[in-house]
Amino acid sequence: MNKSLLTGAVLGVTVATAGGVLASFGLLPGGGGANEAEVLEVTEVRETVDNPREVCKDVAVTRQRPVKDQHQVLGTVAGAVIGGVLGNQVGGGSGKKIATAAGAAAGGYAGNKTQEQMQAGDTYTATETRCETVVDSREVISGYDVTYELDGETETIRMAYHPGDSIPVEDGKLVIDKREG
């Protein structure tokens, strides 16, 4: 065999092997580098989600009936008449007129207050719907803090999904968009 042909073949194999070794270690410009980053730690990121809802229930409530005689005129008049009659029975002579007037005044006041208390006690029970807002809270995983090593450097990023043991790398950059979902 020709010596120069043999030398060329050996030299070609040597250059090809050296180029492959350099490319695999990322030493050539534009050459490969690592094709994945090693995941060192993954921590779940949790957040609380509030879900407000309305809860309604029927309750019994006591109400005062509408008052027809707001000034208690009927009670005042009835009390004054009864008080006047009683006052008239007590006194004698000119004292009879004073006793009748005093009895009418006291009876009118007592009749007014009696009717007022009766009206205040005139109640009824009704059913009313009362509502309130209740908040249900729950924790959800909103992402993952991922610590990884790439080319001897350790970094931490937040990802939307759990990456597993490694993260793909293209052109020296993490590929984090391809596995979401």
Backbone bond lengths (Angstrom), bond angles and torsions (degrees), N, CA, C in turn:
res aa  C-N    CA-C-N  psi(-1)  N-CA   C-N-CA  omega(-1)  CA-C   N-CA-C  phi
1 M - - - 1.424 - - 1.520 108.80 -
2 N 1.266 114.22 152.10 1.450 119.95 -178.08 1.523 108.75 -73.50
3 K 1.358 114.99 136.37 1.453 121.90 -176.77 1.523 111.20 -64.26
4 S 1.292 118.75 -40.98 1.460 120.20 -177.95 1.531 110.85 -70.63
5 L 1.331 117.28 -31.03 1.458 119.85 177.10 1.523 110.12 -68.06
6 L 1.329 116.53 -42.19 1.460 121.94 178.27 1.518 110.60 -65.21
7 T 1.319 117.41 -42.83 1.465 121.73 178.95 1.526 109.64 -63.38
8 G 1.305 118.61 -41.51 1.471 122.31 179.28 1.519 111.67 -64.24
9 A 1.331 116.10 -41.03 1.463 119.97 -179.79 1.513 110.89 -65.75
10 V 1.343 117.30 -44.72 1.473 121.21 179.45 1.523 109.76 -64.21
11 L 1.311 116.61 -44.73 1.459 121.16 179.60 1.534 110.45 -62.33
12 G 1.315 118.73 -40.80 1.475 122.59 179.00 1.522 111.85 -63.92
13 V 1.329 116.84 -43.89 1.465 120.88 178.78 1.515 109.83 -64.36
14 T 1.331 118.02 -40.36 1.465 122.20 -179.75 1.526 110.76 -63.98
15 V 1.312 117.79 -45.59 1.469 121.72 -179.55 1.531 109.92 -65.11
16 A 1.314 117.46 -42.05 1.462 120.70 -179.78 1.521 110.73 -64.06
17 T 1.330 116.96 -41.99 1.460 120.79 178.97 1.520 110.83 -65.76
18 A 1.323 116.94 -45.16 1.467 120.87 179.39 1.523 110.48 -62.85
19 G 1.310 116.67 -41.09 1.475 120.09 178.60 1.516 111.12 -63.02
20 G 1.309 117.12 -40.20 1.466 120.73 178.48 1.515 111.71 -64.58
21 V 1.326 116.81 -41.29 1.468 120.96 178.72 1.519 110.18 -64.68
22 L 1.340 116.76 -46.91 1.466 120.51 179.96 1.530 110.92 -62.24
23 A 1.314 117.45 -40.96 1.465 120.75 -179.09 1.524 110.96 -66.35
24 S 1.333 116.71 -38.64 1.459 119.01 -178.48 1.524 111.92 -68.67
25 F 1.316 118.52 -26.42 1.463 121.53 176.95 1.521 112.15 -93.91
26 G 1.306 117.94 2.58 1.453 121.29 176.85 1.511 113.13 72.55
27 L 1.316 118.70 27.50 1.453 121.03 -177.16 1.517 112.97 -91.57
28 L 1.312 117.35 -13.00 1.458 119.65 177.68 1.523 109.16 -90.37
29 P 1.353 117.16 144.32 1.465 118.29 176.67 1.524 110.06 -61.42
30 G 1.365 115.72 133.97 1.459 119.99 -178.12 1.508 111.97 73.35
31 G 1.305 117.53 2.38 1.453 121.52 -178.60 1.502 110.31 -80.18
32 G 1.262 115.54 160.13 1.446 127.71 -172.02 1.507 119.25 -37.29
33 G 1.301 121.94 -66.33 1.454 122.34 -168.18 1.515 107.95 72.76
34 A 1.317 115.60 -169.90 1.461 119.67 -178.79 1.526 109.31 -70.65
35 N 1.332 115.96 144.69 1.458 118.64 177.84 1.524 112.09 -103.88
36 E 1.336 116.47 2.59 1.458 121.10 172.65 1.520 109.63 -157.16
37 A 1.341 114.61 150.63 1.459 121.17 177.44 1.522 107.49 -101.76
38 E 1.314 116.14 138.92 1.459 120.69 -179.48 1.530 109.45 -81.94
39 V 1.321 116.15 127.55 1.462 121.20 178.14 1.521 108.17 -82.82
40 L 1.346 115.44 124.19 1.459 120.58 -178.84 1.528 112.02 -95.54
41 E 1.342 116.36 -37.46 1.468 119.83 -177.04 1.530 109.38 -155.04
42 V 1.337 115.60 143.04 1.467 121.65 176.56 1.529 107.60 -129.99
43 T 1.334 116.08 124.99 1.463 121.50 178.96 1.526 108.98 -120.83
44 E 1.332 115.88 128.39 1.466 120.08 178.03 1.522 109.82 -67.94
45 V 1.318 116.56 138.62 1.462 122.33 173.66 1.523 105.93 -106.14
46 R 1.335 116.07 119.35 1.465 120.68 -176.71 1.517 110.06 -110.80
47 E 1.313 114.53 149.43 1.459 119.48 174.78 1.524 108.13 -139.79
48 T 1.325 115.05 151.08 1.456 120.88 -179.64 1.525 109.19 -90.69
49 V 1.322 115.17 129.56 1.461 121.13 178.49 1.529 107.33 -111.05
50 D 1.338 116.24 124.21 1.458 121.62 178.90 1.522 109.70 -96.18
51 N 1.329 115.18 135.90 1.458 121.16 178.87 1.533 108.18 -124.57
52 P 1.350 117.27 95.97 1.466 118.74 179.95 1.529 111.23 -75.18
53 R 1.336 115.54 143.58 1.459 120.76 176.64 1.523 108.41 -145.99
54 E 1.322 115.30 155.69 1.457 120.52 -178.05 1.524 109.41 -98.40
55 V 1.344 115.94 131.25 1.453 122.22 177.99 1.527 107.36 -116.61
56 C 1.324 116.58 124.90 1.465 121.17 -178.07 1.526 109.48 -119.50
57 K 1.345 115.50 147.32 1.460 120.34 175.25 1.523 108.63 -147.95
58 D 1.330 115.18 153.33 1.457 121.32 177.67 1.524 108.54 -89.19
59 V 1.336 116.27 131.72 1.463 121.40 179.09 1.526 108.68 -128.40
60 A 1.338 114.97 150.08 1.466 120.63 176.76 1.523 108.13 -86.16
61 V 1.332 116.28 129.96 1.466 121.35 178.23 1.524 108.69 -125.35
62 T 1.322 115.06 145.10 1.460 121.28 178.19 1.515 108.48 -99.09
63 R 1.327 115.39 131.28 1.466 120.82 -179.11 1.525 109.08 -127.14
64 Q 1.322 114.13 153.49 1.460 119.67 176.24 1.527 108.45 -87.31
65 R 1.324 114.74 136.40 1.467 118.70 178.39 1.525 108.89 -67.02
66 P 1.314 116.94 149.20 1.466 119.41 177.89 1.538 110.52 -60.38
67 V 1.320 115.55 137.02 1.465 121.91 -178.14 1.525 108.78 -86.32
68 K 1.332 116.04 127.86 1.463 120.23 179.66 1.526 111.13 -87.64
69 D 1.327 117.14 -31.71 1.467 122.24 -177.97 1.531 107.29 -117.24
70 Q 1.333 117.15 83.44 1.466 121.19 -173.91 1.525 113.28 -63.11
71 H 1.303 118.63 -28.73 1.470 121.14 -175.93 1.525 112.22 -99.53
72 Q 1.304 117.17 8.87 1.458 124.05 177.93 1.540 111.61 51.30
73 V 1.328 116.32 43.81 1.471 122.19 -178.43 1.528 110.48 -63.25
74 L 1.326 117.08 -43.85 1.461 120.42 -178.05 1.528 110.98 -61.24
75 G 1.335 116.36 -45.51 1.468 119.79 179.44 1.518 112.14 -65.35
76 T 1.324 116.30 -38.16 1.463 120.56 -179.99 1.531 110.32 -65.79
77 V 1.321 117.60 -46.34 1.474 121.78 -179.30 1.529 110.40 -64.91
78 A 1.324 116.43 -46.48 1.467 119.43 -179.36 1.526 110.40 -62.57
79 G 1.330 117.15 -42.26 1.467 120.82 178.86 1.517 112.12 -64.69
80 A 1.329 116.79 -38.80 1.467 120.62 -179.81 1.525 110.44 -66.45
81 V 1.321 116.59 -41.13 1.476 119.95 179.58 1.523 110.14 -64.11
82 I 1.334 115.57 -48.91 1.474 119.09 -178.97 1.527 110.20 -64.09
83 G 1.342 117.31 -42.78 1.471 120.85 178.98 1.518 111.89 -63.80
84 G 1.325 117.16 -39.29 1.467 121.00 178.46 1.518 111.23 -64.53
85 V 1.324 117.21 -42.12 1.466 121.27 179.43 1.522 109.90 -63.23
86 L 1.337 116.01 -45.72 1.470 119.38 179.79 1.530 111.16 -65.53
87 G 1.340 117.80 -40.88 1.467 121.43 178.72 1.520 111.51 -63.36
88 N 1.307 116.10 -36.07 1.458 120.94 179.34 1.526 110.45 -66.66
89 Q 1.309 118.75 -30.21 1.459 122.91 -179.80 1.521 111.58 -73.97
90 V 1.330 116.93 -25.43 1.463 121.45 -173.46 1.526 111.49 -82.79
91 G 1.290 117.22 -48.99 1.468 121.03 -170.84 1.526 112.64 -80.13
92 G 1.331 113.14 169.62 1.451 120.24 176.05 1.517 109.07 -142.23
93 G 1.306 119.69 142.40 1.459 123.78 179.70 1.516 110.67 69.24
94 S 1.388 115.27 -136.14 1.463 119.35 179.83 1.522 110.97 -70.37
95 G 1.341 117.28 -22.48 1.461 121.55 177.38 1.515 111.58 -69.08
96 K 1.327 114.65 -20.17 1.452 119.37 -179.91 1.525 110.46 -66.06
97 K 1.343 116.59 -39.56 1.471 120.01 179.49 1.527 110.55 -66.67
98 I 1.334 115.82 -41.84 1.476 120.05 179.43 1.530 109.45 -65.69
99 A 1.323 117.41 -43.52 1.465 121.32 -179.85 1.527 110.42 -64.79
100 T 1.318 117.89 -38.10 1.472 121.32 178.68 1.530 109.97 -65.33
101 A 1.369 116.36 -45.25 1.473 120.46 179.47 1.524 110.80 -64.34
102 A 1.340 116.47 -44.36 1.470 120.16 179.72 1.524 110.07 -64.79
103 G 1.315 118.01 -40.91 1.465 121.78 178.40 1.514 111.56 -63.66
104 A 1.344 116.46 -39.61 1.466 120.42 179.23 1.527 110.51 -66.24
105 A 1.357 117.05 -42.68 1.472 120.52 179.83 1.526 110.59 -64.97
106 A 1.337 116.04 -47.87 1.471 119.60 -179.54 1.523 110.23 -65.59
107 G 1.307 117.98 -40.51 1.464 121.63 178.83 1.516 111.95 -65.44
108 G 1.344 116.70 -39.20 1.468 120.55 177.72 1.522 111.25 -62.67
109 Y 1.353 115.91 -44.05 1.473 120.18 178.78 1.531 109.91 -63.90
110 A 1.334 116.75 -46.99 1.467 120.81 -178.93 1.531 110.59 -63.15
111 G 1.319 117.60 -40.58 1.471 120.83 178.88 1.519 111.83 -64.67
112 N 1.342 116.16 -39.52 1.468 121.44 178.01 1.527 110.09 -61.05
113 K 1.335 116.44 -49.40 1.475 120.59 -177.95 1.533 111.58 -67.05
114 T 1.316 116.84 -36.83 1.468 119.91 178.77 1.526 110.58 -63.73
115 Q 1.329 117.14 -44.49 1.467 120.08 178.81 1.528 110.28 -65.56
116 E 1.333 117.37 -39.00 1.478 121.07 179.06 1.526 110.66 -59.57
117 Q 1.353 116.86 -44.73 1.469 120.47 179.47 1.530 111.40 -66.92
118 M 1.304 116.47 -38.02 1.468 119.47 178.72 1.527 110.73 -65.23
119 Q 1.328 116.08 -40.30 1.467 119.35 178.91 1.529 110.75 -66.77
120 A 1.336 117.14 -39.15 1.469 120.23 179.78 1.525 110.84 -65.62
121 G 1.321 116.74 -32.03 1.461 120.56 -179.61 1.518 113.36 -85.21
122 D 1.315 117.73 -3.85 1.465 121.59 -179.08 1.532 108.38 -84.84
123 T 1.328 116.05 90.79 1.469 121.19 -174.79 1.521 110.31 -122.13
124 Y 1.321 114.40 167.11 1.460 121.52 173.83 1.525 108.03 -142.47
125 T 1.334 115.73 160.04 1.463 121.35 -179.62 1.526 108.86 -106.76
126 A 1.327 114.84 133.94 1.467 121.00 178.63 1.529 108.89 -129.36
127 T 1.311 116.22 159.68 1.464 121.30 176.40 1.522 108.13 -101.16
128 E 1.325 114.09 132.15 1.463 120.55 -177.80 1.526 108.74 -129.81
129 T 1.311 117.37 141.14 1.464 121.18 176.67 1.522 108.48 -90.44
130 R 1.324 115.47 124.26 1.465 121.11 178.45 1.523 108.19 -117.82
131 C 1.328 115.67 135.10 1.468 121.21 -177.12 1.519 110.06 -122.62
132 E 1.323 114.89 150.48 1.455 121.20 174.44 1.528 108.44 -144.17
133 T 1.315 115.21 156.17 1.459 120.45 178.89 1.521 108.99 -93.54
134 V 1.322 115.56 127.28 1.459 122.70 177.85 1.525 106.94 -114.32
135 V 1.337 116.73 138.38 1.462 120.65 -178.90 1.525 109.19 -109.43
136 D 1.328 115.46 118.78 1.464 121.37 173.41 1.526 107.08 -93.58
137 S 1.329 116.60 127.99 1.467 120.91 -179.75 1.520 109.31 -113.93
138 R 1.328 115.19 144.84 1.467 120.18 174.97 1.519 108.22 -147.33
139 E 1.324 114.87 153.95 1.465 120.30 178.51 1.518 109.57 -96.23
140 V 1.324 115.57 137.45 1.462 121.01 176.21 1.525 108.61 -129.05
141 I 1.326 115.85 154.46 1.463 120.46 175.71 1.521 106.88 -82.78
142 S 1.336 116.39 119.08 1.465 119.83 -177.86 1.528 111.81 -100.08
143 G 1.327 117.49 -6.49 1.460 120.49 179.16 1.521 110.09 168.20
144 Y 1.330 114.77 -170.27 1.460 121.24 -178.88 1.522 108.83 -138.71
145 D 1.340 116.68 131.53 1.460 120.84 170.69 1.524 106.27 -87.89
146 V 1.338 115.91 117.88 1.461 121.96 -172.98 1.526 109.24 -114.84
147 T 1.329 116.08 121.16 1.460 121.55 174.39 1.526 106.99 -99.69
148 Y 1.341 115.50 127.10 1.461 120.05 -175.67 1.530 109.18 -135.45
149 E 1.331 114.25 164.70 1.466 120.45 175.89 1.521 107.99 -122.17
150 L 1.352 114.95 130.36 1.455 121.31 178.54 1.517 107.74 -140.04
151 D 1.314 116.64 123.78 1.465 123.05 179.81 1.521 111.65 51.68
152 G 1.344 116.75 42.60 1.456 121.71 174.98 1.523 114.49 80.82
153 E 1.322 118.68 -0.05 1.468 121.60 -179.95 1.522 109.23 -111.01
154 T 1.336 115.59 140.00 1.461 121.64 179.37 1.522 109.17 -104.95
155 E 1.331 115.97 129.66 1.472 122.18 -179.81 1.528 108.50 -136.00
156 T 1.331 115.48 162.78 1.465 121.37 175.20 1.525 108.63 -128.31
157 I 1.337 115.78 134.07 1.470 121.30 176.77 1.526 108.47 -133.68
158 R 1.325 116.19 163.27 1.469 121.01 174.19 1.524 107.72 -102.33
159 M 1.334 114.27 130.36 1.460 120.39 -179.65 1.526 109.24 -122.76
160 A 1.317 116.11 156.40 1.461 121.67 -179.30 1.528 111.83 -81.69
161 Y 1.325 117.83 -15.98 1.454 121.59 -177.19 1.527 109.16 -135.79
162 H 1.333 116.45 162.21 1.464 122.14 176.85 1.530 107.33 -77.63
163 P 1.344 118.36 121.88 1.462 120.09 -172.34 1.524 115.61 -80.45
164 G 1.310 118.18 -12.16 1.461 119.07 -174.81 1.527 109.82 85.99
165 D 1.349 116.93 -146.89 1.466 121.33 -175.81 1.517 113.71 -86.40
166 S 1.329 117.37 -16.00 1.464 119.18 -177.82 1.522 110.25 -151.57
167 I 1.348 114.01 161.56 1.460 121.39 177.43 1.523 106.98 -121.26
168 P 1.331 118.69 129.46 1.466 120.25 179.63 1.532 111.38 -63.05
169 V 1.325 115.46 149.20 1.463 122.18 179.38 1.522 108.15 -128.54
170 E 1.337 116.41 134.08 1.464 121.90 173.23 1.514 107.75 -130.68
171 D 1.309 116.74 130.24 1.467 122.97 -179.89 1.522 111.66 52.61
172 G 1.327 116.61 38.66 1.459 121.62 176.69 1.521 114.45 77.60
173 K 1.342 118.19 6.13 1.467 121.41 -179.00 1.521 109.73 -120.63
174 L 1.345 115.08 145.77 1.459 120.07 178.32 1.529 110.11 -66.11
175 V 1.314 115.35 142.62 1.460 121.09 174.93 1.529 105.70 -106.88
176 I 1.341 115.83 101.04 1.468 118.96 -176.07 1.518 112.69 -111.64
177 D 1.320 118.59 -3.54 1.463 121.28 -177.18 1.523 113.21 -89.57
178 K 1.303 119.06 -14.10 1.463 120.58 -168.26 1.519 114.41 -82.48
179 R 1.343 118.65 -23.42 1.462 119.06 -174.88 1.519 112.91 -110.07
180 E 1.310 118.74 10.87 1.467 119.73 -176.70 1.509 109.99 -66.70
181 G 1.344 113.38 148.04 1.458 118.18 176.30 1.465 112.57 128.91
